[in-house]
Amino acid sequence: MYLFLKQTPAGVVVSVKVKLKSSQAGIGKFKPVDRELNWGVHSAPVDNQANAELSKTVAKFFSVPLSSVTIIQGFKSRSKSILLSNCSLETIISVLNRSV
């Protein structure tokens, strides 16, 4: 079981720690026991650019529509909670297992 994932009635909540101005955008190395998933973005935290890039790269990685990705906590923090609406925990785990 991945500690950074939580199933809710609305979907799956992913706990993410954002690395700003990263050379590589996207998911970083992770272990199931990590409390947060490391995620790099090229953007700086200016005018919501980093949050927008994070949402786009999360949607692309998990193959969900951008409208299904919502930052529900940590808008101005590096640690964020992201809701993937209408997604099952099994689907998200399957995508993560394929990326390892």
C-alpha positions as CSV (number, residue, x, y, z in Angstrom):
1,M,0.0,0.0,0.0
2,Y,1.3,3.4,-0.9
3,L,1.2,5.8,2.0
4,F,1.0,8.9,-0.2
5,L,-2.4,7.7,-1.7
6,K,-5.8,7.8,0.0
7,Q,-9.2,6.7,-1.5
8,T,-12.1,9.1,-0.8
9,P,-15.7,9.0,-2.1
10,A,-14.7,11.8,-4.6
11,G,-11.6,9.9,-6.0
12,V,-8.0,9.4,-4.9
13,V,-6.0,12.0,-3.0
14,V,-2.2,12.0,-3.8
15,S,0.2,13.7,-1.4
16,V,2.9,15.4,-3.4
17,K,6.1,17.3,-2.6
18,V,6.9,19.7,-5.4
19,K,10.5,20.4,-6.6
20,L,10.4,23.9,-8.2
21,K,12.6,24.8,-11.1
22,S,13.5,21.2,-11.7
23,S,15.5,20.1,-14.7
24,Q,13.0,17.2,-15.2
25,A,9.3,17.7,-14.9
26,G,7.3,14.8,-13.6
27,I,7.4,12.1,-11.0
28,G,10.6,11.4,-9.1
29,K,11.8,8.3,-7.4
30,F,9.5,6.9,-4.8
31,K,8.9,4.0,-2.4
32,P,5.6,2.7,-1.1
33,V,6.5,3.8,2.4
34,D,7.1,7.5,1.4
35,R,4.5,9.9,2.8
36,E,4.8,12.2,-0.2
37,L,5.4,11.6,-3.9
38,N,8.2,13.7,-5.3
39,W,7.2,15.7,-8.3
40,G,9.4,18.1,-10.3
41,V,8.2,21.1,-12.3
42,H,10.2,23.5,-14.5
43,S,8.2,26.6,-13.4
44,A,8.9,29.0,-10.6
45,P,6.2,29.7,-8.0
46,V,5.1,32.9,-9.8
47,D,1.5,33.7,-10.8
48,N,0.3,30.1,-10.1
49,Q,2.6,28.8,-13.0
50,A,4.0,25.9,-10.9
51,N,0.6,24.8,-9.8
52,A,-0.7,24.9,-13.3
53,E,2.3,22.9,-14.6
54,L,1.9,20.4,-11.7
55,S,-1.8,19.8,-12.6
56,K,-1.0,19.3,-16.3
57,T,1.9,16.9,-15.6
58,V,-0.1,14.9,-13.1
59,A,-3.1,14.6,-15.5
60,K,-0.8,13.4,-18.3
61,F,1.1,10.9,-16.1
62,F,-2.1,9.3,-14.7
63,S,-3.9,9.6,-18.0
64,V,-6.8,11.5,-16.6
65,P,-8.5,14.7,-17.9
66,L,-7.1,18.0,-16.6
67,S,-10.5,18.7,-15.2
68,S,-10.2,15.7,-12.9
69,V,-7.1,17.1,-11.2
70,T,-7.7,19.5,-8.3
71,I,-5.2,20.9,-5.8
72,I,-7.2,20.7,-2.5
73,Q,-4.5,21.6,-0.1
74,G,-1.1,23.5,-0.2
75,F,-1.7,26.1,-2.9
76,K,1.3,28.1,-1.6
77,S,3.3,25.3,-0.2
78,R,5.7,22.7,-1.7
79,S,3.6,20.0,0.0
80,K,0.3,19.5,-1.7
81,S,-2.7,17.3,-1.7
82,I,-4.1,16.6,-5.1
83,L,-7.6,15.1,-5.8
84,L,-7.9,12.9,-8.9
85,S,-11.7,12.9,-9.3
86,N,-13.6,9.8,-10.4
87,C,-10.5,7.6,-10.2
88,S,-10.1,4.3,-8.4
89,L,-7.1,3.5,-6.1
90,E,-6.5,0.4,-8.1
91,T,-6.1,2.3,-11.3
92,I,-3.7,4.8,-9.8
93,I,-1.6,2.0,-8.2
94,S,-1.5,0.2,-11.6
95,V,-0.1,3.4,-13.2
96,L,2.5,3.8,-10.5
97,N,3.6,0.1,-10.7
98,R,4.1,0.5,-14.4
99,S,6.4,3.5,-13.9
100,V,8.8,1.7,-11.5
